[in-house]
Amino acid sequence: MALVGIIANPAASKDIRRLVAQGRIVPDWEKVNILRRVLLGLQAAGIDRVVAMPDGARLAERARDDASLSLALELLELPVTLSEDDTTRAAQRMGELGVSCLVTLGGDGTNRAVAKGCSAIPLVAISTGTNNVFPTLVEGTLAGLAAGLVAQGMLEHRGIVVATKTLEVYVDGQRRDLALVDVAISRERFVGTRAIWDLATLHEVFLTRAEPAGIGLSSVGARLAAVSLTDPGGLHYVLGEWESPEAGSDTGSSGEPRPPLAAKVLAPIAPGVIAWVPIARWQRLAEDELVPLPRRHCTVALDGERAFTVAPQQQVAVVVRRNGPPVVQVEAALRQAVELGLFRQ
């Protein structure tokens, strides 16, 4: 019997970027509606058992409250701590239970927490976050149909399930954490509000993907060289000094001549915020090549959120690897289902 998992993050789209930019807000009632459509899609595909992560907003339970739903929805017996650890523990438990496909509602950070718990389950990642690169905007009904077909092994994975990349962060030779899309090195020495929204506070950025149609750190890299989900390696750029209104065009904030830039790129750095971003230098990254960083006081941000601080005596290094969770391409999955006649009697 195929088992499908659901992890929905009630905190997605509610960070500081909705205040400092024009970031979208997905209220809990809309997440419940999306989840209900996912469940209806799963049921139509033949799934009769779903396990879900419990959360403070009771999203999955509220979505299940519909007379047209007959599938069994079970909540994992896990404590709700209102932190990303809830997501990581839920993903780990779903891996132990043998979940065949996992539907997530959230942003890059939500899916990063899933990958930390289990990176083997195929994901259908629905975007309900702020600046999203990893999950996509997909209708819940279609997401449920695709997840149900994949979970039951009715589709061939080749061409519809894509292996993703990660950025692993090492501190003094030990793996400290990972990101799915970007690692940013911040000049700030405290985690603070966590969300990265001011690029002038950053030293440099590492990317697994540089999407021309994306928003945020990935879009900046895409103005230098586009890197897709399936392209090998990643991209690394170092930010130049931002011009200040008080400084002359040829001098930096210290009054010294401004160092030359490799480029200035026009990019949407946040929803509704488009700016010229100074780039000191940049390079493509090969997979499995460890890149050491200069020693300094800094904060390491993972997929748009500051995660931990580093002292000058610590050595940080970053590497791109092809070891992320497999992601279901919903459109390709449904196209294959049509070709196989799965929607005909």
C-alpha positions as CSV (number, residue, x, y, z in Angstrom):
1,M,0.0,0.0,0.0
2,A,1.5,3.3,-1.1
3,L,2.0,5.9,1.7
4,V,2.2,9.7,1.0
5,G,3.6,12.2,3.4
6,I,2.6,15.9,3.9
7,I,4.8,18.6,5.6
8,A,3.2,22.0,5.6
9,N,5.0,25.0,7.3
10,P,2.6,27.5,8.8
11,A,5.4,30.0,9.3
12,A,6.3,30.2,5.5
13,S,5.8,33.6,3.9
14,K,5.7,35.4,7.3
15,D,9.3,36.6,7.8
16,I,10.6,40.2,7.7
17,R,10.7,40.4,3.9
18,R,7.0,40.9,3.8
19,L,7.6,44.1,5.7
20,V,10.8,45.5,4.1
21,A,9.7,44.5,0.6
22,Q,6.5,43.5,-1.2
23,G,6.8,39.8,-0.3
24,R,3.6,37.8,-0.7
25,I,1.7,36.5,2.3
26,V,0.0,33.1,2.1
27,P,-2.4,33.0,5.1
28,D,-3.2,29.8,6.9
29,W,-6.6,29.5,5.4
30,E,-5.1,29.5,1.9
31,K,-2.6,26.8,3.0
32,V,-5.5,24.7,4.2
33,N,-7.2,25.2,0.9
34,I,-4.1,24.1,-1.0
35,L,-3.7,21.1,1.3
36,R,-7.3,20.1,0.7
37,R,-6.8,20.2,-3.0
38,V,-3.7,18.1,-2.6
39,L,-5.6,15.5,-0.6
40,L,-8.4,15.4,-3.3
41,G,-5.7,14.9,-5.9
42,L,-4.1,12.1,-4.0
43,Q,-7.5,10.4,-3.4
44,A,-8.3,10.6,-7.1
45,A,-5.0,9.0,-7.9
46,G,-5.8,6.0,-5.7
47,I,-4.0,6.9,-2.4
48,D,-6.0,5.9,0.7
49,R,-3.5,6.7,3.5
50,V,-1.5,9.9,4.2
51,V,0.7,10.8,7.1
52,A,1.2,14.5,8.0
53,M,3.4,16.6,10.3
54,P,1.5,18.1,13.2
55,D,1.8,21.9,13.5
56,G,0.6,24.7,15.7
57,A,-1.9,25.9,13.1
58,R,-3.4,22.4,12.6
59,L,-3.2,22.9,8.8
60,A,-3.5,19.2,7.8
61,E,-6.3,18.5,10.3
62,R,-8.3,21.4,9.0
63,A,-7.7,20.4,5.4
64,R,-9.0,16.9,6.1
65,D,-12.3,18.3,7.3
66,D,-14.2,17.8,4.0
67,A,-17.1,15.4,3.4
68,S,-15.7,14.4,-0.1
69,L,-12.5,13.1,1.4
70,S,-12.5,9.4,2.4
71,L,-8.7,8.7,2.7
72,A,-7.1,8.2,6.1
73,L,-5.0,11.1,7.4
74,E,-2.7,10.3,10.3
75,L,-0.7,12.8,12.2
76,L,2.8,11.8,13.3
77,E,3.3,11.4,17.0
78,L,5.9,14.2,17.4
79,P,6.2,17.2,19.7
80,V,5.4,20.6,18.2
81,T,8.2,23.0,19.0
82,L,7.4,25.7,16.4
83,S,10.9,25.4,15.0
84,E,12.5,24.0,11.8
85,D,13.4,20.9,13.9
86,D,9.7,19.9,13.7
87,T,10.1,19.6,9.9
88,T,13.4,17.8,10.1
89,R,12.1,15.2,12.6
90,A,8.9,14.7,10.6
91,A,10.9,14.0,7.4
92,Q,13.2,11.6,9.2
93,R,10.2,9.8,10.6
94,M,8.5,9.6,7.2
95,G,11.7,8.0,5.8
96,E,11.5,5.4,8.5
97,L,7.8,4.7,7.8
98,G,8.6,4.1,4.1
99,V,6.8,7.1,2.7
100,S,6.9,6.8,-1.1
101,C,6.4,10.5,-2.0
102,L,6.3,13.7,0.1
103,V,4.4,16.8,-0.6
104,T,5.8,20.0,1.1
105,L,4.2,23.4,1.5
106,G,6.7,26.1,2.3
107,G,9.8,27.9,0.9
108,D,13.4,27.1,0.4
109,G,14.0,26.9,4.1
110,T,11.2,24.4,4.7
111,N,12.6,22.1,2.0
112,R,16.1,22.5,3.4
113,A,14.8,21.3,6.8
114,V,13.2,18.3,5.0
115,A,16.5,17.5,3.3
116,K,18.3,17.5,6.6
117,G,15.8,14.9,7.9
118,C,15.6,12.6,4.8
119,S,16.9,13.3,1.3
120,A,15.8,10.0,-0.3
121,I,12.0,10.6,-0.6
122,P,10.8,12.1,-3.9
123,L,9.4,15.6,-3.2
124,V,6.5,17.5,-4.7
125,A,7.4,20.9,-3.4
126,I,4.7,23.6,-3.5
127,S,5.8,27.2,-3.0
128,T,4.1,29.1,-0.2
129,G,7.2,31.0,1.0
130,T,8.6,34.4,0.2
131,N,11.7,34.2,-2.1
132,N,11.4,30.7,-3.5
133,V,13.8,28.9,-6.0
134,F,13.5,25.3,-4.9
135,P,9.7,24.8,-4.7
136,T,7.4,25.9,-7.5
137,L,4.0,27.5,-7.9
138,V,1.9,24.5,-8.7
139,E,-1.8,23.9,-8.3
140,G,-2.5,21.7,-5.3
141,T,-4.9,19.3,-7.2
142,L,-2.2,18.6,-9.8
143,A,0.5,18.3,-7.2
144,G,-1.7,15.6,-5.4
145,L,-2.3,13.7,-8.6
146,A,1.4,13.6,-9.5
147,A,2.4,12.7,-6.0
148,G,-0.1,9.9,-5.9
149,L,1.0,8.4,-9.2
150,V,4.7,8.6,-8.2
151,A,4.0,7.0,-4.8
152,Q,2.3,4.0,-6.4
153,G,5.2,3.4,-8.9
154,M,2.9,4.0,-11.8
155,L,5.5,6.3,-13.6
156,E,9.1,5.9,-14.7
157,H,11.3,8.2,-12.7
158,R,13.6,9.0,-15.6
159,G,12.7,12.5,-16.9
160,I,10.2,13.3,-14.1
161,V,12.2,12.9,-10.9
162,V,15.3,15.0,-10.9
163,A,18.2,14.7,-8.4
164,T,19.0,18.1,-6.8
165,K,22.2,19.7,-5.6
166,T,23.2,20.9,-2.1
167,L,25.8,23.3,-0.7
168,E,27.5,21.7,2.2
169,V,29.1,24.0,4.8
170,Y,32.2,22.8,6.7
171,V,33.7,24.5,9.7
172,D,37.2,23.4,10.7
173,G,36.9,20.3,8.5
174,Q,33.6,19.1,10.0
175,R,30.3,19.4,8.1
176,R,28.1,21.9,9.9
177,D,25.0,22.3,7.8
178,L,23.7,22.4,4.2
179,A,21.6,24.5,1.9
180,L,19.6,23.6,-1.2
181,V,19.9,26.9,-3.1
182,D,22.2,29.5,-1.5
183,V,24.8,30.0,1.2
184,A,25.5,33.7,1.9
185,I,28.3,35.0,4.1
186,S,27.0,38.1,6.0
187,R,29.0,40.9,7.5
188,E,26.7,40.9,10.5
189,R,27.9,39.1,13.6
190,F,24.5,38.1,15.0
191,V,21.7,35.9,13.6
192,G,19.1,38.6,14.5
193,T,15.9,38.5,12.4
194,R,17.4,35.6,10.4
195,A,16.0,36.5,7.0
196,I,18.4,38.0,4.5
197,W,17.0,41.1,2.7
198,D,19.8,43.7,2.5
199,L,22.5,42.6,0.1
200,A,24.8,45.4,1.2
201,T,25.4,43.4,4.4
202,L,26.9,40.4,2.5
203,H,30.4,39.4,1.6
204,E,29.8,36.6,-0.9
205,V,27.2,34.1,-2.1
206,F,27.4,30.5,-3.2
207,L,24.6,29.0,-5.4
208,T,23.5,25.6,-6.6
209,R,21.1,27.4,-9.1
210,A,21.1,30.8,-10.7
211,E,17.6,31.3,-12.2
212,P,17.0,34.2,-14.5
213,A,13.3,34.1,-13.6
214,G,14.0,33.9,-9.9
215,I,14.0,36.5,-7.2
216,G,16.8,37.1,-4.6
217,L,20.3,35.9,-4.4
218,S,19.8,33.4,-7.1
219,S,18.6,36.0,-9.6
220,V,21.8,38.1,-9.0
221,G,24.0,35.1,-9.9
222,A,21.8,34.5,-13.0
223,R,22.7,37.9,-14.4
224,L,26.3,36.6,-14.5
225,A,25.7,33.0,-15.8
226,A,22.5,31.0,-15.7
227,V,22.7,27.7,-13.8
228,S,19.7,25.3,-13.8
229,L,18.6,22.5,-11.6
230,T,20.2,20.0,-14.0
231,D,23.4,21.9,-14.9
232,P,26.5,20.6,-13.2
233,G,28.1,22.6,-10.4
234,G,27.1,26.0,-9.1
235,L,28.1,29.6,-9.0
236,H,30.0,31.9,-6.6
237,Y,30.1,35.7,-6.5
238,V,31.7,38.2,-4.2
239,L,29.9,41.5,-3.7
240,G,31.6,44.8,-4.4
241,E,31.2,47.9,-2.4
242,W,27.8,49.6,-2.7
243,E,27.8,53.2,-3.6
244,S,26.6,55.6,-0.8
245,P,24.9,59.0,-1.5
246,E,27.7,60.7,0.6
247,A,30.6,59.2,-1.3
248,G,31.8,60.3,-4.7
249,S,31.4,57.9,-7.6
250,D,35.1,57.0,-7.7
251,T,35.7,56.6,-3.9
252,G,34.5,54.0,-1.5
253,S,33.1,54.5,2.0
254,S,36.7,54.7,3.4
255,G,37.5,57.6,1.1
256,E,40.0,55.5,-0.8
257,P,39.6,54.8,-4.5
258,R,36.9,52.4,-5.2
259,P,38.3,49.0,-6.4
260,P,37.2,48.1,-9.9
261,L,34.2,45.8,-10.3
262,A,33.8,42.8,-12.5
263,A,30.2,43.8,-13.2
264,K,27.1,45.6,-12.0
265,V,23.9,43.7,-12.6
266,L,20.3,44.7,-12.4
267,A,18.4,42.1,-10.4
268,P,15.1,41.7,-8.4
269,I,16.7,41.2,-5.0
270,A,13.3,41.0,-3.2
271,P,9.7,41.1,-4.3
272,G,9.1,44.5,-5.7
273,V,12.7,45.6,-5.1
274,I,15.0,45.8,-8.2
275,A,18.6,47.2,-7.8
276,W,22.0,47.5,-9.4
277,V,24.2,45.0,-7.5
278,P,28.0,45.5,-7.6
279,I,30.0,42.3,-8.2
280,A,33.7,42.3,-7.3
281,R,34.4,38.9,-8.9
282,W,32.6,35.6,-9.7
283,Q,33.2,32.1,-10.9
284,R,31.5,28.9,-11.8
285,L,31.8,26.1,-9.2
286,A,32.6,22.5,-10.0
287,E,30.8,19.8,-8.0
288,D,32.7,18.2,-5.1
289,E,35.3,21.0,-5.1
290,L,35.8,22.4,-1.6
291,V,36.2,26.2,-1.6
292,P,37.8,27.7,1.5
293,L,36.6,31.2,2.7
294,P,38.7,34.0,4.2
295,R,38.9,33.9,8.0
296,R,36.7,36.6,9.6
297,H,33.8,37.4,11.9
298,C,30.7,36.6,9.9
299,T,27.3,35.0,9.9
300,V,26.5,32.1,7.6
301,A,23.0,32.2,6.0
302,L,21.4,29.1,4.5
303,D,18.7,29.4,1.9
304,G,18.0,33.1,2.8
305,E,18.2,32.8,6.6
306,R,21.1,33.5,8.9
307,A,21.9,30.2,10.7
308,F,25.1,30.5,12.8
309,T,28.1,32.8,13.5
310,V,31.8,32.2,12.8
311,A,34.9,33.6,14.5
312,P,38.1,34.5,12.7
313,Q,40.0,31.5,14.1
314,Q,37.5,29.1,12.4
315,Q,38.0,28.0,8.8
316,V,34.8,27.8,6.7
317,A,34.6,26.0,3.4
318,V,31.7,25.4,1.0
319,V,31.2,22.6,-1.6
320,V,28.5,21.8,-4.2
321,R,27.3,18.2,-4.2
322,R,24.7,16.3,-6.2
323,N,23.1,14.7,-3.1
324,G,19.9,16.6,-2.6
325,P,16.3,15.2,-2.4
326,P,14.8,14.0,-5.7
327,V,12.1,16.4,-7.0
328,V,9.1,15.5,-9.0
329,Q,8.5,17.6,-12.1
330,V,4.7,17.8,-11.9
331,E,4.0,18.8,-15.5
332,A,6.3,16.1,-16.8
333,A,4.7,13.5,-14.5
334,L,1.2,14.3,-15.7
335,R,2.4,14.3,-19.3
336,Q,3.8,10.8,-18.9
337,A,0.6,9.7,-17.2
338,V,-1.4,10.8,-20.2
339,E,1.0,9.0,-22.6
340,L,0.6,5.8,-20.5
341,G,-3.2,6.2,-20.6
342,L,-3.5,6.4,-16.8
343,F,-6.4,8.8,-17.0
344,R,-8.5,6.7,-19.4
345,Q,-10.7,3.7,-18.8
